[in-house]
Every structure is written in structure tokens, then in C-alpha cells.
Amino acid sequence: MTVTTVRQRRRLPLVLRNRAFGAVWLGQVLTQAAVRMFQVGVSWWLVAYAVGAGRGLASGLFMAVSTLPAVALAPVVARAVSRLAHRSVLRTAAATAGAAVLLLALVAYGGAPPTVAAYAATLVLASCQAFFDPCLTTSVPELVDDEDIEAATGFELSTQSLASLGGALLGALIVDEAGMTGLAAGCAAAYLAAALLVTTVRFRPAVAQEPQEPQDGAESGAGAARGLREVLAGLPAIRKILVCFAAANLFTTAVFVVIPLYTKSELGGGGSTVALLEAGLGTGTLLGSVTGARVPGRPTRLGAGLLAVMAAAFALAGLVAGRLVLAGCLVVAGWCVGVIGVRFVALFQRLVPPADKPGFFAVMQAVLGASFPVASLLFGLLGDHLPARTLCLVQAAGLVPAAIALALLREPGADDRERGPADVDRQPHPSDPSPEFVATGGER
């Protein structure tokens, strides 16, 4: 191969010049889109078609079941990914999910499926996705050359939100046009195609890294095994920030329960309205992720201001009913989530010691994600007794104390961790955790 040919190949996008990574990446896009399509579609099916009285509880319970595996299975996933062949984990997860929704499609073909079947299917899908995503991230070095690892990681993270947005747009529309049979069949096709793509890929053996001798004054290897409590004991500012966001998540993540209830009861709309609202929220989050690094302000003050803006957006949606009004409010709220995620991930990357970062981010994501099932159940129950517009006002009121508490925090500084002046304005690296997960608890 000539030098010119090599240079031409290097100019191609990574997914085109590396077929192995491209196939596995496409598999992830299919699984991300399928799981989000299923969540939005079934949530709308429960509210619009399957449940009469108690539709709020039904929808909230469904979203809680959809998000619980990512939190509950975190230790099991970590052990499986570290001990088993990554291709086997990815292939088994995708094939199992595909088989589960294919079975649901067969059940739905003979008539409306029981709601318990939808709950069981989403539990399987969420469990499989809890294995698939971290396993793919871990296996990147087995798919690409060392110089392409950062590009591969950045590409993977940047397309997750787009895949989830595409799935959210299709979910309710498919339910209106083809019912649960069409929704489940579409998800099954996506998952089984992902399993087939992974099967065609040859993973390279992972290269074991040589243990490094600790430098003078550096922590020993035992420091890397410290738990989150021990890590946070020396980072009081981060601990308080996490408490603020855990409280805020109870009200921000409830939007996924409120959207279908608001559409049905306040707007009288259908699947196209749900798609419009999901598109507004997803587009705002993407815009916030792209522009977050350029928004000025110190993290805690900026975060407090953005929580206040989100509260105002939810309050407006509660006071003024309208399809475009709610869509605009969701764009604003999504943008705030995106900016918060970018700025605080960067802050944590600066302040958490390198040896503690893997455990810190893994456990922190599980801790913040734990608020999603609680929020889903709480707002689902409230949705059976309060109008959807009132739920928006409850969201707004709940964010105000979190915003005030965050504004009153001392800005993390040099005493939280030694760092140079160049660290102050460090922006997120492509291999940093997904920008949205700090504010949304890991939901995609």
C-alpha cells in the first residue's frame, strides 16, 4: 500500500476505514435507538390505549422498571465485562433483547398484549442494554488502533444521543400506526441485526498494561480500589454538588412521565405530538452539549442559574397550555441539561484524582441514576390525582431549593485538589463520560 493510499484512508471517518469498529458502532446505534423507541412507544401505548384509570401509575411504573437495571446490575455488569469475552457479552445481550421483543410481537399479533408482558419485555431490554453499552466502551481498544482510541470514544458518545433521539421520535408514531405489534417487531429487527453485526467482527486480544511503579508522593495501587465514600471524604465540595444534583434529578427526570400525560390530557394530541415534544427535549440537550463549553461562568453559579432557568421553563409549561409552548420549554430545559452535563463532567475530571476516576464515575452514575425510578413512580402516582400542568409546576417548585443550595456552595478550588492554572478552563475530553449523565442520572 502506497503512502498516498494510507493518507487517503486516514482522512476517511473512523467507521469507514475500520470495518470492525464500524460494525460494532452500528450495532450500538441500533440498540440505543431500539431501547428508546420501545420506552417512548410503550409509555404512550399505556397512556393512550391500554390503561384507563391509573394511567399515571402505569406509565411511571413502566419508566421505573426501564431504568432500574442500570442501577441494580452495576456490580454484576462490571464483573461480567472484566471476566468474559467482550464479543460474547455484546452478542448475547443483543440477541436476548431481540428474542424478548420478538416474543412480545408474537403475543401482540393475536390481540392487545397484557401490560405485564410490556413490563417484562422492558425489564429484559434494559438489563441487556446495561451490559451492552459499558461492554462496548470497554472493548474499544480491541477494535481500533491505539492512535484512534480517543476518536472512537468521542464518536461513540456523540452518536448515542442522536440514536436515542431518533428512537424517541419513532416510538409513539409507530404505536399509532402499527400498534404494539409493529413497535415490538421493529425493536426485534434492530436488536437481532445488532447481534448479527457483532458476530461478524473479530475482536483483537486486549493488551495488558504493565503495572506502573508509584512515583514519590503518589498513591499506591490500593488507592485505585477505594470506594466512592472514601474518595468523596476528601472532596467535600464535590460531595455537596452531587447531593444538589441528586435532589434536582427527582424533578428533571420526571419529564419522561409528564410528556405522555400532558399530551393526552392537556393537548389531546397523538403520537405525532409526543414525537414533537421528545424532539424538542432531545434537540435542546444536543445543543447544550455542543455549546456548553463556551457558556461563561463558574460551575456552581452557572449550574444554579441553569436550574433556575429550567424551573422557569417548567413553570411556563404549567401556566400556559400549548403544543408549541411546551415544545419550546422542553428545548430550553434540554439545553440547560446539556450545558450542566458538560461543565460539571469537566469539573469532576479536574478535581477527582486520576486513580479514583474509574470507580468514581461508575458509582456516581449509579447513585444519580437511582433517582430516576423514584421520580417515575412518584410523578406517576401524582399524575393520577393532579393535572399534568400542575405536575409541571411541581417540577418547577422542586428545582428552586436545589438551585439555591447549589448557588450557596463554595466554588471548588485548589484546596480540593492540587492543580495548575491550566486546569481551570480545561474542557471535556472526548473520552470523558457522556455529557448528559450528570444532570440526568445516565438516562439516554
DOVEX-32005 format. One record per residue (C-alpha): chain; x, y, z; residue number from 1; residue in three letters. Coordinates in steps of 0.2 Angstrom, whole numbers, plus 5000, padded with zeros to 4 digits. Example, Ala and Ser with C-alpha at 12.3 -4.5 7.8 and 13.67 -1.06 7.14 Angstrom:
<nodes>
(node "A" (5062 4978 5039) 1 "ALA")
(node "A" (5068 4995 5036) 2 "SER")
</nodes>
This chain:
<nodes>
(node "A" (5000 5000 5000) 1 "MET")
(node "A" (5007 5017 4995) 2 "THR")
(node "A" (5010 5032 5007) 3 "VAL")
(node "A" (4997 5041 4997) 4 "THR")
(node "A" (4984 5027 4999) 5 "THR")
(node "A" (4987 5027 5018) 6 "VAL")
(node "A" (4985 5045 5019) 7 "ARG")
(node "A" (4968 5044 5010) 8 "GLN")
(node "A" (4962 5031 5021) 9 "ARG")
(node "A" (4967 5041 5037) 10 "ARG")
(node "A" (4956 5055 5030) 11 "ARG")
(node "A" (4941 5044 5030) 12 "LEU")
(node "A" (4929 5044 5045) 13 "PRO")
(node "A" (4934 5030 5058) 14 "LEU")
(node "A" (4918 5020 5055) 15 "VAL")
(node "A" (4923 5019 5036) 16 "LEU")
(node "A" (4941 5015 5037) 17 "ARG")
(node "A" (4939 5002 5052) 18 "ASN")
(node "A" (4926 4990 5047) 19 "ARG")
(node "A" (4926 4981 5064) 20 "ALA")
(node "A" (4923 4997 5074) 21 "PHE")
(node "A" (4910 5002 5061) 22 "GLY")
(node "A" (4900 4986 5063) 23 "ALA")
(node "A" (4900 4986 5082) 24 "VAL")
(node "A" (4896 5005 5082) 25 "TRP")
(node "A" (4881 5002 5070) 26 "LEU")
(node "A" (4876 4989 5082) 27 "GLY")
(node "A" (4876 5001 5096) 28 "GLN")
(node "A" (4866 5014 5086) 29 "VAL")
(node "A" (4853 5001 5083) 30 "LEU")
(node "A" (4852 4995 5101) 31 "THR")
(node "A" (4851 5013 5108) 32 "GLN")
(node "A" (4838 5018 5095) 33 "ALA")
(node "A" (4828 5002 5099) 34 "ALA")
(node "A" (4828 5003 5118) 35 "VAL")
(node "A" (4822 5022 5117) 36 "ARG")
(node "A" (4809 5018 5104) 37 "MET")
(node "A" (4802 5005 5115) 38 "PHE")
(node "A" (4802 5016 5130) 39 "GLN")
(node "A" (4793 5030 5122) 40 "VAL")
(node "A" (4781 5019 5112) 41 "GLY")
(node "A" (4776 5008 5127) 42 "VAL")
(node "A" (4774 5023 5138) 43 "SER")
(node "A" (4762 5031 5125) 44 "TRP")
(node "A" (4753 5015 5122) 45 "TRP")
(node "A" (4749 5013 5141) 46 "LEU")
(node "A" (4743 5031 5142) 47 "VAL")
(node "A" (4733 5032 5126) 48 "ALA")
(node "A" (4727 5014 5123) 49 "TYR")
(node "A" (4730 5001 5137) 50 "ALA")
(node "A" (4725 5009 5153) 51 "VAL")
(node "A" (4710 5019 5158) 52 "GLY")
(node "A" (4711 5024 5177) 53 "ALA")
(node "A" (4728 5024 5184) 54 "GLY")
(node "A" (4737 5028 5168) 55 "ARG")
(node "A" (4749 5039 5178) 56 "GLY")
(node "A" (4755 5025 5189) 57 "LEU")
(node "A" (4756 5013 5174) 58 "ALA")
(node "A" (4767 5025 5165) 59 "SER")
(node "A" (4778 5029 5180) 60 "GLY")
(node "A" (4780 5011 5185) 61 "LEU")
(node "A" (4785 5007 5167) 62 "PHE")
(node "A" (4798 5020 5166) 63 "MET")
(node "A" (4805 5015 5184) 64 "ALA")
(node "A" (4806 4997 5178) 65 "VAL")
(node "A" (4815 5003 5162) 66 "SER")
(node "A" (4829 5012 5172) 67 "THR")
(node "A" (4831 5001 5187) 68 "LEU")
(node "A" (4843 4988 5179) 69 "PRO")
(node "A" (4856 5000 5175) 70 "ALA")
(node "A" (4857 5004 5194) 71 "VAL")
(node "A" (4854 4987 5201) 72 "ALA")
(node "A" (4865 4977 5190) 73 "LEU")
(node "A" (4880 4989 5190) 74 "ALA")
(node "A" (4891 4977 5200) 75 "PRO")
(node "A" (4886 4961 5190) 76 "VAL")
(node "A" (4890 4971 5174) 77 "VAL")
(node "A" (4907 4976 5180) 78 "ALA")
(node "A" (4912 4958 5184) 79 "ARG")
(node "A" (4905 4951 5168) 80 "ALA")
(node "A" (4914 4964 5157) 81 "VAL")
(node "A" (4930 4961 5166) 82 "SER")
(node "A" (4929 4942 5165) 83 "ARG")
(node "A" (4920 4937 5149) 84 "LEU")
(node "A" (4925 4939 5131) 85 "ALA")
(node "A" (4918 4956 5125) 86 "HIS")
(node "A" (4911 4949 5109) 87 "ARG")
(node "A" (4901 4936 5118) 88 "SER")
(node "A" (4894 4948 5130) 89 "VAL")
(node "A" (4888 4960 5116) 90 "LEU")
(node "A" (4881 4947 5105) 91 "ARG")
(node "A" (4872 4938 5119) 92 "THR")
(node "A" (4865 4955 5126) 93 "ALA")
(node "A" (4858 4960 5109) 94 "ALA")
(node "A" (4851 4943 5104) 95 "ALA")
(node "A" (4842 4941 5121) 96 "THR")
(node "A" (4834 4958 5119) 97 "ALA")
(node "A" (4829 4954 5101) 98 "GLY")
(node "A" (4821 4937 5107) 99 "ALA")
(node "A" (4812 4946 5121) 100 "ALA")
(node "A" (4803 4959 5110) 101 "VAL")
(node "A" (4801 4946 5096) 102 "LEU")
(node "A" (4791 4936 5108) 103 "LEU")
(node "A" (4781 4951 5113) 104 "LEU")
(node "A" (4777 4955 5095) 105 "ALA")
(node "A" (4770 4937 5093) 106 "LEU")
(node "A" (4759 4939 5108) 107 "VAL")
(node "A" (4753 4956 5102) 108 "ALA")
(node "A" (4749 4949 5085) 109 "TYR")
(node "A" (4735 4939 5092) 110 "GLY")
(node "A" (4727 4955 5101) 111 "GLY")
(node "A" (4732 4968 5113) 112 "ALA")
(node "A" (4746 4961 5125) 113 "PRO")
(node "A" (4744 4961 5144) 114 "PRO")
(node "A" (4753 4976 5152) 115 "THR")
(node "A" (4763 4964 5162) 116 "VAL")
(node "A" (4771 4957 5146) 117 "ALA")
(node "A" (4776 4975 5141) 118 "ALA")
(node "A" (4784 4977 5159) 119 "TYR")
(node "A" (4793 4961 5157) 120 "ALA")
(node "A" (4800 4965 5140) 121 "ALA")
(node "A" (4807 4982 5145) 122 "THR")
(node "A" (4815 4974 5160) 123 "LEU")
(node "A" (4824 4962 5149) 124 "VAL")
(node "A" (4829 4976 5136) 125 "LEU")
(node "A" (4835 4987 5150) 126 "ALA")
(node "A" (4845 4973 5158) 127 "SER")
(node "A" (4853 4969 5141) 128 "CYS")
(node "A" (4857 4987 5137) 129 "GLN")
(node "A" (4865 4988 5154) 130 "ALA")
(node "A" (4878 4975 5148) 131 "PHE")
(node "A" (4879 4981 5130) 132 "PHE")
(node "A" (4884 4999 5132) 133 "ASP")
(node "A" (4898 4998 5145) 134 "PRO")
(node "A" (4905 4982 5137) 135 "CYS")
(node "A" (4906 4992 5120) 136 "LEU")
(node "A" (4915 5006 5128) 137 "THR")
(node "A" (4927 4994 5137) 138 "THR")
(node "A" (4931 4985 5121) 139 "SER")
(node "A" (4936 5000 5110) 140 "VAL")
(node "A" (4955 4996 5112) 141 "PRO")
(node "A" (4951 4978 5104) 142 "GLU")
(node "A" (4943 4986 5089) 143 "LEU")
(node "A" (4954 5001 5084) 144 "VAL")
(node "A" (4972 5006 5084) 145 "ASP")
(node "A" (4980 5015 5099) 146 "ASP")
(node "A" (4980 5032 5090) 147 "GLU")
(node "A" (4961 5030 5086) 148 "ASP")
(node "A" (4955 5026 5103) 149 "ILE")
(node "A" (4951 5044 5108) 150 "GLU")
(node "A" (4942 5047 5091) 151 "ALA")
(node "A" (4932 5031 5093) 152 "ALA")
(node "A" (4927 5035 5110) 153 "THR")
(node "A" (4921 5053 5105) 154 "GLY")
(node "A" (4912 5046 5090) 155 "PHE")
(node "A" (4903 5033 5101) 156 "GLU")
(node "A" (4897 5046 5114) 157 "LEU")
(node "A" (4892 5059 5101) 158 "SER")
(node "A" (4881 5047 5092) 159 "THR")
(node "A" (4872 5039 5107) 160 "GLN")
(node "A" (4861 5055 5109) 161 "SER")
(node "A" (4857 5055 5091) 162 "LEU")
(node "A" (4852 5037 5091) 163 "ALA")
(node "A" (4841 5039 5107) 164 "SER")
(node "A" (4833 5055 5099) 165 "LEU")
(node "A" (4829 5045 5083) 166 "GLY")
(node "A" (4821 5031 5093) 167 "GLY")
(node "A" (4811 5043 5103) 168 "ALA")
(node "A" (4804 5051 5088) 169 "LEU")
(node "A" (4798 5035 5080) 170 "LEU")
(node "A" (4791 5026 5096) 171 "GLY")
(node "A" (4774 5035 5098) 172 "ALA")
(node "A" (4772 5036 5079) 173 "LEU")
(node "A" (4774 5018 5076) 174 "ILE")
(node "A" (4762 5014 5090) 175 "VAL")
(node "A" (4748 5025 5082) 176 "ASP")
(node "A" (4751 5017 5065) 177 "GLU")
(node "A" (4755 4999 5069) 178 "ALA")
(node "A" (4751 4996 5087) 179 "GLY")
(node "A" (4762 4986 5099) 180 "MET")
(node "A" (4765 4973 5086) 181 "THR")
(node "A" (4774 4985 5074) 182 "GLY")
(node "A" (4784 4993 5089) 183 "LEU")
(node "A" (4790 4976 5095) 184 "ALA")
(node "A" (4794 4969 5078) 185 "ALA")
(node "A" (4804 4985 5074) 186 "GLY")
(node "A" (4814 4984 5090) 187 "CYS")
(node "A" (4817 4965 5087) 188 "ALA")
(node "A" (4823 4968 5070) 189 "ALA")
(node "A" (4835 4981 5077) 190 "ALA")
(node "A" (4842 4970 5091) 191 "TYR")
(node "A" (4844 4955 5080) 192 "LEU")
(node "A" (4853 4965 5067) 193 "ALA")
(node "A" (4865 4972 5080) 194 "ALA")
(node "A" (4868 4954 5086) 195 "ALA")
(node "A" (4872 4949 5068) 196 "LEU")
(node "A" (4884 4963 5066) 197 "LEU")
(node "A" (4894 4959 5082) 198 "VAL")
(node "A" (4895 4941 5076) 199 "THR")
(node "A" (4904 4946 5060) 200 "THR")
(node "A" (4918 4956 5069) 201 "VAL")
(node "A" (4934 4949 5075) 202 "ARG")
(node "A" (4940 4957 5091) 203 "PHE")
(node "A" (4958 4958 5094) 204 "ARG")
(node "A" (4965 4952 5111) 205 "PRO")
(node "A" (4966 4966 5124) 206 "ALA")
(node "A" (4984 4971 5128) 207 "VAL")
(node "A" (4988 4970 5146) 208 "ALA")
(node "A" (4996 4986 5153) 209 "GLN")
(node "A" (5011 4984 5163) 210 "GLU")
(node "A" (5009 4990 5181) 211 "PRO")
(node "A" (5017 5006 5185) 212 "GLN")
(node "A" (5028 5010 5200) 213 "GLU")
(node "A" (5021 5024 5210) 214 "PRO")
(node "A" (5030 5040 5210) 215 "GLN")
(node "A" (5036 5048 5225) 216 "ASP")
(node "A" (5022 5055 5235) 217 "GLY")
(node "A" (5009 5047 5223) 218 "ALA")
(node "A" (4996 5035 5229) 219 "GLU")
(node "A" (4999 5016 5228) 220 "SER")
(node "A" (4989 5004 5218) 221 "GLY")
(node "A" (4977 5002 5233) 222 "ALA")
(node "A" (4971 5019 5231) 223 "GLY")
(node "A" (4963 5014 5214) 224 "ALA")
(node "A" (4952 5002 5224) 225 "ALA")
(node "A" (4944 5015 5235) 226 "ARG")
(node "A" (4926 5016 5236) 227 "GLY")
(node "A" (4915 5031 5232) 228 "LEU")
(node "A" (4913 5036 5251) 229 "ARG")
(node "A" (4932 5036 5254) 230 "GLU")
(node "A" (4935 5046 5238) 231 "VAL")
(node "A" (4922 5059 5242) 232 "LEU")
(node "A" (4928 5060 5260) 233 "ALA")
(node "A" (4942 5071 5253) 234 "GLY")
(node "A" (4932 5080 5241) 235 "LEU")
(node "A" (4918 5089 5251) 236 "PRO")
(node "A" (4913 5102 5238) 237 "ALA")
(node "A" (4910 5088 5225) 238 "ILE")
(node "A" (4900 5078 5238) 239 "ARG")
(node "A" (4889 5093 5241) 240 "LYS")
(node "A" (4887 5096 5222) 241 "ILE")
(node "A" (4881 5078 5220) 242 "LEU")
(node "A" (4868 5080 5234) 243 "VAL")
(node "A" (4861 5095 5224) 244 "CYS")
(node "A" (4860 5086 5208) 245 "PHE")
(node "A" (4853 5070 5216) 246 "ALA")
(node "A" (4839 5081 5223) 247 "ALA")
(node "A" (4837 5090 5206) 248 "ALA")
(node "A" (4836 5074 5197) 249 "ASN")
(node "A" (4820 5069 5206) 250 "LEU")
(node "A" (4811 5084 5196) 251 "PHE")
(node "A" (4821 5085 5180) 252 "THR")
(node "A" (4819 5066 5175) 253 "THR")
(node "A" (4800 5066 5179) 254 "ALA")
(node "A" (4798 5075 5162) 255 "VAL")
(node "A" (4798 5057 5153) 256 "PHE")
(node "A" (4782 5053 5163) 257 "VAL")
(node "A" (4775 5070 5161) 258 "VAL")
(node "A" (4776 5071 5142) 259 "ILE")
(node "A" (4764 5057 5138) 260 "PRO")
(node "A" (4752 5063 5152) 261 "LEU")
(node "A" (4752 5081 5146) 262 "TYR")
(node "A" (4750 5076 5128) 263 "THR")
(node "A" (4734 5065 5132) 264 "LYS")
(node "A" (4726 5076 5145) 265 "SER")
(node "A" (4730 5094 5141) 266 "GLU")
(node "A" (4734 5094 5122) 267 "LEU")
(node "A" (4723 5080 5116) 268 "GLY")
(node "A" (4736 5075 5104) 269 "GLY")
(node "A" (4743 5059 5097) 270 "GLY")
(node "A" (4759 5051 5094) 271 "GLY")
(node "A" (4765 5065 5082) 272 "SER")
(node "A" (4763 5077 5097) 273 "THR")
(node "A" (4774 5065 5108) 274 "VAL")
(node "A" (4787 5064 5094) 275 "ALA")
(node "A" (4787 5083 5093) 276 "LEU")
(node "A" (4790 5085 5112) 277 "LEU")
(node "A" (4803 5072 5113) 278 "GLU")
(node "A" (4812 5080 5098) 279 "ALA")
(node "A" (4812 5097 5107) 280 "GLY")
(node "A" (4819 5089 5123) 281 "LEU")
(node "A" (4832 5079 5113) 282 "GLY")
(node "A" (4837 5094 5102) 283 "THR")
(node "A" (4839 5105 5117) 284 "GLY")
(node "A" (4851 5093 5125) 285 "THR")
(node "A" (4861 5091 5110) 286 "LEU")
(node "A" (4863 5109 5108) 287 "LEU")
(node "A" (4868 5111 5126) 288 "GLY")
(node "A" (4881 5098 5124) 289 "SER")
(node "A" (4889 5106 5109) 290 "VAL")
(node "A" (4888 5124 5116) 291 "THR")
(node "A" (4891 5120 5135) 292 "GLY")
(node "A" (4910 5123 5134) 293 "ALA")
(node "A" (4908 5140 5128) 294 "ARG")
(node "A" (4895 5146 5141) 295 "VAL")
(node "A" (4904 5158 5153) 296 "PRO")
(node "A" (4903 5157 5172) 297 "GLY")
(node "A" (4910 5147 5187) 298 "ARG")
(node "A" (4902 5129 5188) 299 "PRO")
(node "A" (4892 5131 5204) 300 "THR")
(node "A" (4885 5148 5200) 301 "ARG")
(node "A" (4881 5143 5182) 302 "LEU")
(node "A" (4873 5127 5187) 303 "GLY")
(node "A" (4862 5136 5199) 304 "ALA")
(node "A" (4857 5148 5186) 305 "GLY")
(node "A" (4853 5135 5174) 306 "LEU")
(node "A" (4842 5125 5186) 307 "LEU")
(node "A" (4833 5141 5189) 308 "ALA")
(node "A" (4830 5143 5170) 309 "VAL")
(node "A" (4824 5125 5170) 310 "MET")
(node "A" (4812 5129 5184) 311 "ALA")
(node "A" (4805 5144 5174) 312 "ALA")
(node "A" (4803 5134 5159) 313 "ALA")
(node "A" (4793 5120 5168) 314 "PHE")
(node "A" (4783 5134 5177) 315 "ALA")
(node "A" (4778 5142 5160) 316 "LEU")
(node "A" (4773 5125 5153) 317 "ALA")
(node "A" (4762 5123 5169) 318 "GLY")
(node "A" (4754 5140 5167) 319 "LEU")
(node "A" (4752 5141 5148) 320 "VAL")
(node "A" (4745 5125 5139) 321 "ALA")
(node "A" (4750 5124 5121) 322 "GLY")
(node "A" (4759 5112 5110) 323 "ARG")
(node "A" (4772 5124 5104) 324 "LEU")
(node "A" (4774 5132 5121) 325 "VAL")
(node "A" (4778 5115 5129) 326 "LEU")
(node "A" (4790 5111 5115) 327 "ALA")
(node "A" (4799 5127 5117) 328 "GLY")
(node "A" (4800 5125 5136) 329 "CYS")
(node "A" (4807 5107 5133) 330 "LEU")
(node "A" (4821 5114 5121) 331 "VAL")
(node "A" (4826 5126 5134) 332 "VAL")
(node "A" (4826 5113 5148) 333 "ALA")
(node "A" (4836 5101 5137) 334 "GLY")
(node "A" (4849 5114 5133) 335 "TRP")
(node "A" (4851 5118 5152) 336 "CYS")
(node "A" (4854 5099 5155) 337 "VAL")
(node "A" (4867 5098 5141) 338 "GLY")
(node "A" (4877 5113 5147) 339 "VAL")
(node "A" (4876 5107 5165) 340 "ILE")
(node "A" (4882 5090 5160) 341 "GLY")
(node "A" (4897 5097 5150) 342 "VAL")
(node "A" (4903 5109 5163) 343 "ARG")
(node "A" (4901 5098 5178) 344 "PHE")
(node "A" (4909 5082 5170) 345 "VAL")
(node "A" (4924 5094 5166) 346 "ALA")
(node "A" (4924 5100 5184) 347 "LEU")
(node "A" (4925 5082 5191) 348 "PHE")
(node "A" (4938 5077 5178) 349 "GLN")
(node "A" (4949 5091 5185) 350 "ARG")
(node "A" (4946 5088 5204) 351 "LEU")
(node "A" (4945 5069 5206) 352 "VAL")
(node "A" (4962 5060 5207) 353 "PRO")
(node "A" (4966 5050 5191) 354 "PRO")
(node "A" (4967 5034 5201) 355 "ALA")
(node "A" (4950 5036 5208) 356 "ASP")
(node "A" (4941 5041 5192) 357 "LYS")
(node "A" (4935 5024 5185) 358 "PRO")
(node "A" (4927 5020 5201) 359 "GLY")
(node "A" (4921 5037 5205) 360 "PHE")
(node "A" (4911 5039 5188) 361 "PHE")
(node "A" (4904 5022 5188) 362 "ALA")
(node "A" (4897 5023 5205) 363 "VAL")
(node "A" (4892 5041 5204) 364 "MET")
(node "A" (4882 5037 5188) 365 "GLN")
(node "A" (4873 5023 5198) 366 "ALA")
(node "A" (4869 5034 5213) 367 "VAL")
(node "A" (4862 5048 5202) 368 "LEU")
(node "A" (4853 5036 5191) 369 "GLY")
(node "A" (4844 5029 5207) 370 "ALA")
(node "A" (4833 5045 5207) 371 "SER")
(node "A" (4825 5040 5190) 372 "PHE")
(node "A" (4815 5026 5196) 373 "PRO")
(node "A" (4809 5035 5212) 374 "VAL")
(node "A" (4805 5051 5201) 375 "ALA")
(node "A" (4795 5040 5189) 376 "SER")
(node "A" (4785 5031 5202) 377 "LEU")
(node "A" (4782 5047 5212) 378 "LEU")
(node "A" (4776 5058 5197) 379 "PHE")
(node "A" (4766 5043 5190) 380 "GLY")
(node "A" (4756 5042 5206) 381 "LEU")
(node "A" (4754 5061 5207) 382 "LEU")
(node "A" (4748 5060 5188) 383 "GLY")
(node "A" (4733 5050 5193) 384 "ASP")
(node "A" (4727 5064 5206) 385 "HIS")
(node "A" (4734 5080 5198) 386 "LEU")
(node "A" (4733 5088 5181) 387 "PRO")
(node "A" (4748 5087 5170) 388 "ALA")
(node "A" (4751 5106 5171) 389 "ARG")
(node "A" (4751 5105 5190) 390 "THR")
(node "A" (4765 5092 5188) 391 "LEU")
(node "A" (4775 5104 5178) 392 "CYS")
(node "A" (4773 5117 5192) 393 "LEU")
(node "A" (4778 5104 5205) 394 "VAL")
(node "A" (4794 5101 5194) 395 "GLN")
(node "A" (4797 5120 5194) 396 "ALA")
(node "A" (4795 5121 5213) 397 "ALA")
(node "A" (4806 5106 5217) 398 "GLY")
(node "A" (4821 5114 5207) 399 "LEU")
(node "A" (4821 5130 5216) 400 "VAL")
(node "A" (4828 5123 5233) 401 "PRO")
(node "A" (4842 5113 5223) 402 "ALA")
(node "A" (4846 5129 5213) 403 "ALA")
(node "A" (4848 5139 5229) 404 "ILE")
(node "A" (4858 5126 5238) 405 "ALA")
(node "A" (4870 5125 5223) 406 "LEU")
(node "A" (4872 5144 5222) 407 "ALA")
(node "A" (4877 5145 5241) 408 "LEU")
(node "A" (4890 5132 5239) 409 "LEU")
(node "A" (4908 5137 5240) 410 "ARG")
(node "A" (4916 5136 5222) 411 "GLU")
(node "A" (4928 5121 5222) 412 "PRO")
(node "A" (4946 5127 5222) 413 "GLY")
(node "A" (4964 5122 5224) 414 "ALA")
(node "A" (4961 5115 5241) 415 "ASP")
(node "A" (4950 5102 5234) 416 "ASP")
(node "A" (4964 5095 5223) 417 "ARG")
(node "A" (4981 5102 5218) 418 "GLU")
(node "A" (4980 5108 5200) 419 "ARG")
(node "A" (4989 5120 5189) 420 "GLY")
(node "A" (4982 5136 5182) 421 "PRO")
(node "A" (4979 5127 5165) 422 "ALA")
(node "A" (4966 5116 5173) 423 "ASP")
(node "A" (4954 5130 5177) 424 "VAL")
(node "A" (4947 5131 5160) 425 "ASP")
(node "A" (4950 5113 5154) 426 "ARG")
(node "A" (4936 5107 5143) 427 "GLN")
(node "A" (4929 5090 5142) 428 "PRO")
(node "A" (4940 5077 5133) 429 "HIS")
(node "A" (4931 5065 5120) 430 "PRO")
(node "A" (4934 5051 5132) 431 "SER")
(node "A" (4925 5059 5146) 432 "ASP")
(node "A" (4909 5052 5152) 433 "PRO")
(node "A" (4893 5056 5142) 434 "SER")
(node "A" (4889 5075 5144) 435 "PRO")
(node "A" (4871 5072 5149) 436 "GLU")
(node "A" (4873 5059 5163) 437 "PHE")
(node "A" (4877 5071 5177) 438 "VAL")
(node "A" (4861 5080 5176) 439 "ALA")
(node "A" (4850 5065 5170) 440 "THR")
(node "A" (4857 5051 5180) 441 "GLY")
(node "A" (4864 5042 5165) 442 "GLY")
(node "A" (4847 5041 5155) 443 "GLU")
(node "A" (4849 5041 5136) 444 "ARG")
</nodes>
